[in-house]
Amino acid sequence: MQTANNTSSSEPTSFHKRTRNTKRTVFDVRQRINSPTGTNLSFDKELLAEYTSSRLAGSLALPIMLITLVVLSSTWIPIISVASWALLVALSNIAVLWLCKQYQNEDKLSIDIRKWGRRIIIVETAYGLSWATLALLSFSSIDHNMIVIIFAMSIVGIAANAFSTRILPNATLASTMPIAISICAILLFQGGSLNYALAALVLGGEVFFLYLARQLLDSEIVALEHRAEKDAFISELREAQNNSDEARKQAEQANIAKSQFLATMSHELRTPLNAIIGFSEVLKSELLGPHQVPQYKEYAADIHDSGQHLLTLINEVLDLSRIEAGKYDLSEEAVNLGDIADDCKRMLDIRAKSKSIKLVINIDNNLPTIWADERAIRQVILNLLSNAIKFTPQNGKVEINVRRNSDGGLFISVRDNGPGIPQDEIETVLSSFGQGSLAHKTAEQGAGLGLAIVQKIMNLHQGRFDLFSKLRFGTETIATFPKSRTMDAMAAVHEKRNRLEIYSDAS
């Protein structure tokens, strides 16, 4: 039954997990279909945002670069031609920056990635063509110095545009390819080994920067994927935490409702049981006259014993429910643990002798009193002794020890030479309504609440309860009270008074 319950409880979890994975797969496929780059629609938005931020961040660097190029090239190229070219590049760059600013102000939820992608390619192409007009400057002169200057300026332009558009390889291609083609065409048209070599360098630089842009894009996509996985994992953790908190609240409410129900029902059941036990005691004792049928006396005794047993179970359920509901109030006072243990031993002597069990008690001398609830402590000891007697076979032995431990606290241990408890069942035995496999064979009837009540009472006293058992060697239970609850006798306080005060008091 336990295996079946575990299997059935794990099936909803695996079903929800498969459903969640299916939804995630469908979502990823839908994102890839709607993505212009075939990656993920949300990634495309992140890439465009990164591209616009990069372009806007470099808006101040372009004017400085253009001014530097104009100043350096004005020696070999007419200033009017270079200034016109710089003005055209600046205007096209302003168009790019304006588009980037418009994208950042756009609502990201309703944005059309494909439309914005086309707009960016258009303005980047125009920007690249403005740089390509640099090649027209070479027609005014065939000076080799001018050719070198134009080559250097083209390399600078390709590098600057590739760096600014590194997140979008298509934008990199649109902004750098026009200038590379135009410069290469002019160099090849003018001929010469030097020009051919420079043309090869321009093409090589173009290929290199396009490859670098693709690598940077792949790295950015991998980073976005890791971040998406991390966000999904965090979301799942939050969902699991919310489910756990909700389940915990429901469990706490159910536990409170259960405790209240048990407390109410136990109280209501005790009233008729007291009447049943009382009348069965009258019938068993034949106070109203002897029975005409002798078996009636036996029946009355059975009714009385069953009623007593049922009342014991109800009292245990009532105590447990009161403790769990937080309504078990301790009536604390200074009590002697040894005296309580000795009283409990005398109460169970008859039961032990009926099974020929030797009941031995050892109490250390000069034990201090403890601050505790006497009724609760008596219930702890009675539960431990009752369990030991129930599980100890005929002619066995139960030993009670009341001593002081090394840290100054007190403990009471109950040891028997019964069949013992398997290690894998100790946790079950200590739980509410839990019984081990040997309990059904060797023990008397019970609800499995004795040890659970002992644990909770010891917790209320800030103490601890331990159970040690080994098959065929018996069981030992130890209830330990902390040093803070011991009431050691305090030494007398001797106050020193000077002789003048004593004399004045006497006079």
C-alpha positions in Angstrom: 0.0 0.0 0.0 2.8 2.4 0.8 4.5 1.7 -2.5 1.3 2.2 -4.3 0.7 5.5 -2.5 4.2 6.7 -3.4 3.7 5.7 -7.0 0.4 7.5 -7.2 1.8 10.6 -5.5 4.7 10.8 -7.9 2.5 10.4 -11.0 1.0 14.0 -10.8 4.5 15.4 -10.3 5.8 13.7 -13.4 2.7 14.6 -15.4 3.1 18.3 -14.4 6.8 18.1 -15.3 6.0 16.6 -18.8 3.3 19.2 -19.3 5.6 22.1 -18.4 8.4 20.7 -20.7 5.9 20.4 -23.6 4.7 24.0 -23.1 8.2 25.2 -23.0 9.1 23.3 -26.2 6.0 24.7 -28.0 6.9 28.2 -26.8 10.5 27.9 -28.0 9.4 26.7 -31.5 6.9 29.5 -31.8 9.6 32.0 -30.8 11.9 30.6 -33.5 9.3 30.7 -36.2 8.5 34.4 -35.4 12.1 35.3 -35.2 13.7 36.9 -38.3 17.1 35.4 -37.3 15.7 32.0 -36.5 16.9 32.1 -32.8 14.3 33.5 -30.5 11.9 36.4 -30.8 12.8 37.7 -27.3 16.5 37.4 -28.2 15.9 39.5 -31.3 14.5 42.3 -29.1 17.4 42.0 -26.8 19.9 42.2 -29.7 18.1 45.3 -31.2 18.2 46.9 -27.8 21.9 46.2 -27.4 22.6 47.5 -31.0 20.8 50.8 -30.4 22.6 51.3 -27.0 25.9 50.6 -28.7 25.1 53.1 -31.5 24.0 55.8 -29.1 27.0 55.3 -26.9 29.3 55.9 -29.8 27.5 59.1 -31.0 30.2 61.4 -29.5 33.1 59.4 -30.9 32.2 59.9 -34.6 32.4 63.7 -34.7 35.9 63.5 -33.1 37.0 60.9 -35.6 35.6 62.9 -38.5 37.4 66.1 -37.4 40.6 64.2 -37.0 40.3 62.7 -40.5 39.5 66.0 -42.1 42.5 67.7 -40.4 44.9 65.0 -41.3 43.8 64.6 -45.0 43.4 68.3 -45.7 47.1 68.4 -46.7 46.6 66.2 -49.7 42.9 66.5 -50.4 41.0 69.8 -51.0 39.4 70.9 -47.7 36.1 71.5 -49.4 35.9 68.0 -50.7 36.8 66.5 -47.4 34.4 68.7 -45.5 31.6 67.8 -47.8 32.3 64.2 -47.4 32.4 64.6 -43.6 29.1 66.5 -43.6 27.4 63.8 -45.6 28.7 61.1 -43.1 27.5 63.2 -40.1 24.0 63.6 -41.5 23.6 59.9 -42.3 24.9 59.1 -38.8 22.3 61.5 -37.3 19.6 59.5 -39.2 21.0 56.3 -37.6 21.0 57.7 -34.1 17.5 59.1 -34.6 16.2 55.7 -35.6 17.9 54.1 -32.6 16.3 56.6 -30.3 12.9 55.9 -31.8 13.3 52.2 -31.2 14.2 52.8 -27.5 11.0 54.8 -27.1 8.9 52.1 -28.8 6.6 49.8 -26.7 8.6 46.6 -26.5 5.4 44.4 -26.2 3.9 45.5 -29.5 7.1 46.0 -31.5 7.5 44.5 -35.0 11.0 43.0 -35.2 10.9 42.5 -38.9 9.9 46.1 -39.7 12.5 47.6 -37.4 15.1 45.2 -38.8 14.4 46.5 -42.3 14.5 50.1 -41.2 17.9 49.5 -39.5 19.3 47.9 -42.7 18.1 50.8 -44.8 19.7 53.5 -42.6 22.9 51.5 -42.2 23.2 51.1 -45.9 22.7 54.8 -46.4 25.4 55.4 -43.7 27.7 53.0 -45.5 27.1 54.7 -48.9 28.0 58.1 -47.3 31.3 56.6 -46.3 31.7 55.1 -49.8 31.7 58.6 -51.3 35.3 58.8 -49.9 36.4 57.0 -53.0 35.2 59.9 -55.2 37.9 62.1 -53.7 40.5 60.0 -55.5 39.3 61.1 -58.9 40.6 64.7 -58.2 44.2 63.5 -58.1 46.2 60.4 -58.6 48.7 61.3 -55.9 50.0 58.2 -54.2 49.9 59.9 -50.8 46.2 60.6 -51.3 45.6 57.0 -52.1 47.3 55.9 -48.9 45.3 58.5 -46.9 42.0 57.3 -48.4 43.0 53.7 -47.7 43.7 54.5 -44.1 40.4 56.4 -43.8 38.5 53.5 -45.3 40.0 51.1 -42.8 39.1 53.4 -40.0 35.5 53.7 -41.3 35.1 49.9 -41.7 36.5 49.3 -38.2 34.3 52.0 -36.6 31.1 50.8 -38.3 31.9 47.1 -37.5 32.4 47.9 -33.8 29.2 50.0 -33.5 27.1 47.3 -35.3 28.8 44.2 -33.9 25.6 42.8 -32.4 23.8 42.7 -35.8 25.9 41.2 -38.6 23.5 42.3 -41.3 23.9 45.9 -40.1 27.6 45.4 -40.1 27.5 44.2 -43.7 25.2 47.0 -44.8 27.4 49.8 -43.2 30.9 48.4 -44.3 30.4 46.7 -47.6 29.8 49.9 -49.7 32.9 51.6 -48.6 35.0 48.4 -49.0 33.7 47.8 -52.6 34.1 51.4 -53.6 37.7 51.7 -52.3 38.7 48.3 -53.8 37.2 49.4 -57.2 39.2 52.7 -57.2 42.4 50.9 -56.2 42.0 48.2 -58.8 41.1 50.8 -61.4 44.3 52.8 -60.8 46.4 49.6 -60.9 49.8 49.0 -59.6 51.2 46.4 -57.2 50.8 48.8 -54.2 47.1 49.5 -55.1 46.4 45.8 -55.6 48.0 45.0 -52.2 45.9 47.8 -50.5 42.7 46.5 -52.2 43.5 43.0 -50.8 44.0 44.4 -47.4 40.6 46.2 -47.6 38.8 43.0 -48.6 40.7 41.1 -45.9 39.7 43.6 -43.3 36.1 43.5 -44.4 36.0 39.7 -44.1 37.7 39.8 -40.8 35.2 42.3 -39.3 32.2 40.4 -40.6 33.6 37.2 -39.1 34.2 39.0 -35.8 30.7 40.4 -35.8 29.3 36.8 -36.3 31.3 35.5 -33.5 30.2 38.3 -31.2 26.6 37.6 -32.2 27.0 33.9 -31.3 28.5 34.7 -28.0 25.7 37.2 -27.2 23.1 34.5 -28.1 24.7 32.0 -25.8 24.7 34.5 -23.0 21.0 35.3 -23.6 20.2 31.6 -23.6 22.0 31.1 -20.3 20.2 34.1 -18.9 16.9 32.8 -20.1 17.6 29.3 -18.6 18.5 31.0 -15.3 15.3 33.1 -15.4 13.2 30.0 -16.1 14.9 28.1 -13.3 14.3 31.0 -10.9 10.7 31.2 -12.0 10.3 27.5 -11.4 11.9 27.8 -8.0 9.5 30.6 -7.1 6.6 28.6 -8.4 7.7 25.6 -6.4 8.2 27.8 -3.3 4.7 29.3 -3.7 3.2 25.8 -4.1 5.2 24.6 -1.1 4.0 27.6 1.0 0.4 27.0 -0.1 0.7 23.3 0.7 2.2 24.1 4.1 -0.6 26.5 4.9 -3.2 23.9 3.9 -1.4 21.3 6.0 -1.3 23.6 9.0 -5.0 24.4 8.7 -5.8 20.8 8.3 -3.7 19.9 11.3 -5.4 22.6 13.4 -8.8 21.4 12.2 -7.9 17.8 13.0 -6.6 18.7 16.5 -9.7 20.8 17.2 -12.0 17.9 16.0 -10.1 15.3 18.1 -10.2 17.5 21.1 -13.9 18.1 20.8 -14.8 14.5 20.0 -12.6 13.1 22.7 -14.2 15.4 25.3 -17.7 14.4 24.1 -16.8 10.7 24.2 -15.5 10.8 27.7 -18.8 11.7 29.2 -20.7 8.5 28.1 -17.7 6.4 28.7 -17.5 7.4 32.3 -21.1 6.3 32.7 -20.4 3.0 31.0 -17.4 2.4 33.2 -19.3 3.3 36.3 -22.3 1.1 35.6 -20.1 -1.8 34.5 -18.1 -1.5 37.8 -21.4 -1.7 39.6 -22.5 -4.8 37.7 -19.0 -6.4 38.0 -19.0 -5.8 41.8 -22.6 -7.1 42.1 -23.5 -4.1 44.4 -27.2 -4.5 43.6 -27.2 -8.2 44.1 -25.7 -11.4 42.6 -26.3 -12.2 39.0 -28.6 -15.1 38.2 -26.4 -16.0 35.3 -22.6 -16.2 36.3 -21.5 -15.2 32.8 -23.1 -11.8 33.3 -20.3 -11.0 35.8 -17.7 -11.9 33.2 -19.4 -9.8 30.6 -19.6 -6.8 33.0 -15.8 -7.2 33.6 -15.1 -7.3 29.9 -17.2 -4.2 29.4 -15.4 -2.5 32.3 -11.9 -3.4 31.0 -12.8 -2.4 27.4 -14.2 0.9 28.7 -11.1 1.6 30.6 -8.9 0.8 27.6 -11.1 3.1 25.4 -10.9 5.8 28.0 -7.1 5.6 28.0 -7.0 5.9 24.3 -9.3 8.9 24.3 -7.2 10.6 27.0 -4.1 10.1 24.9 -5.8 11.5 21.8 -7.1 14.4 23.9 -3.6 15.1 25.3 -2.0 14.9 21.9 -4.5 17.1 20.2 -4.2 19.7 23.0 -0.5 19.8 22.7 -0.6 20.1 18.9 -3.3 22.8 19.2 -1.0 24.7 21.6 -3.6 24.4 24.5 -1.6 22.2 26.7 -0.7 24.5 29.6 2.0 23.4 32.1 1.3 23.8 35.8 4.9 24.0 36.9 6.2 23.6 40.4 9.2 22.2 42.2 8.9 18.4 41.9 11.1 15.5 42.9 11.8 13.3 39.9 12.9 10.3 42.0 9.7 10.3 44.0 7.5 10.5 40.9 9.4 7.6 39.4 9.1 5.5 42.5 5.3 6.2 42.7 4.9 5.2 39.0 6.9 2.0 39.7 4.5 1.1 42.5 1.5 1.7 40.3 2.7 -0.7 37.7 4.1 -3.3 40.1 1.0 -5.5 39.9 1.0 -5.4 36.1 4.7 -6.4 36.0 4.2 -9.2 38.5 1.3 -10.6 36.4 3.9 -11.2 33.7 6.6 -12.3 36.1 8.7 -9.2 35.1 11.3 -8.0 37.6 10.9 -4.2 38.0 14.0 -2.5 39.4 14.5 1.2 40.2 17.8 3.0 40.8 17.7 6.6 42.1 20.9 8.6 42.8 21.2 10.3 46.2 20.9 14.0 46.7 19.2 14.7 43.4 17.9 18.3 43.1 14.3 19.1 42.4 13.2 20.2 39.0 10.8 22.9 37.9 8.2 21.0 35.9 4.5 19.9 35.6 4.1 17.0 37.9 1.1 15.5 36.1 2.9 15.7 32.8 6.1 14.1 34.2 4.1 11.4 35.7 2.4 10.7 32.4 5.9 10.5 30.7 7.2 7.9 33.2 4.0 5.9 33.1 4.0 5.8 29.3 7.6 4.7 29.2 7.1 2.0 31.9 3.9 0.8 30.3 5.6 0.3 26.9 8.5 -1.5 28.5 6.2 -3.9 30.4 4.1 -4.5 27.3 7.1 -5.5 25.1 9.0 -7.4 27.8 8.4 -11.1 27.7 7.6 -13.4 30.6 10.3 -13.5 33.3 11.9 -10.4 31.8 13.4 -7.4 33.5 12.7 -3.6 33.4 15.2 -1.3 34.9 14.5 2.4 35.9 17.3 4.8 36.5 17.0 8.4 37.7 20.3 10.1 37.6 22.2 13.4 36.9 24.0 13.8 33.6 27.4 15.4 33.0 26.0 18.8 32.1 24.0 19.2 35.4 20.6 18.1 34.1 18.5 15.1 35.2 17.4 12.2 33.2 15.2 9.1 33.7 15.9 6.0 31.6 13.8 2.9 31.2 15.5 -0.2 29.9 14.0 -3.6 29.0 15.2 -6.8 27.6 12.4 -7.2 25.2 12.5 -8.1 21.5 13.8 -4.7 20.4 12.8 -2.5 17.5 14.3 -2.6 14.0 16.3 0.5 13.1 14.2 1.3 10.1 11.0 1.3 12.3 12.2 3.6 15.1 11.0 6.8 13.2 7.7 5.1 12.7 7.4 4.2 16.3 8.1 7.7 17.5 5.5 9.2 15.2 1.8 9.8 16.1 -0.3 6.6 15.7 2.9 4.8 14.6 3.5 1.2 15.5 6.2 -1.2 14.6 5.8 -4.6 13.1 6.6 -6.4 16.4 4.0 -4.3 18.2 1.1 -6.2 16.4 2.5 -9.5 17.5 3.8 -9.0 21.1 2.2 -5.9 22.5 -1.2 -5.2 23.9 -3.7 -3.1 22.0 -2.8 0.6 21.7 -3.1 3.6 19.5 0.6 4.3 19.1 0.4 7.7 20.9 2.5 7.0 24.0 5.9 7.9 22.7 4.6 10.8 20.6 3.1 12.3 23.7 6.3 11.8 25.6 8.3 13.6 23.0 5.9 16.6 22.9 5.8 16.9 26.7 9.6 16.8 26.9 9.7 19.5 24.2 7.4 21.6 26.3 9.9 21.3 29.1 12.8 22.2 26.8 14.1 18.7 27.2 14.8 15.8 24.9 13.7 12.3 24.4 15.9 9.5 22.9 15.2 5.9 22.0 17.9 3.3 21.5 17.0 -0.2 20.5 18.6 -3.4 19.1 16.8 -6.5 17.9 16.9 -9.3 20.5 18.7 -7.1 23.0 15.9 -4.8 24.2 15.1 -1.1 24.2 16.2 1.9 26.3 14.2 5.2 26.4 15.8 8.3 28.0 13.9 11.5 29.0 16.4 14.3 29.8 15.6 17.6 31.6 18.0 20.5 31.0 20.1 22.0 33.7 18.0 25.2 33.5 15.1 23.3 35.1 17.1 22.0 38.1 16.8 23.7 41.4 20.0 23.1 43.2 20.2 24.4 46.8 21.8 27.8 46.9 24.6 28.5 49.3 23.9 30.8 52.2 24.8 34.5 51.6 27.0 35.9 54.4 26.8 39.7 54.5 29.8 41.4 56.0 29.0 44.4 58.2 31.5 46.7 59.9 31.6 47.0 63.6 30.3 50.6 63.7 27.0 49.5 62.1 26.6 46.6 64.5 27.2 48.9 67.5 24.7 51.5 66.3 22.1 48.7 65.6 22.6 47.4 69.1 22.2 50.8 70.7 
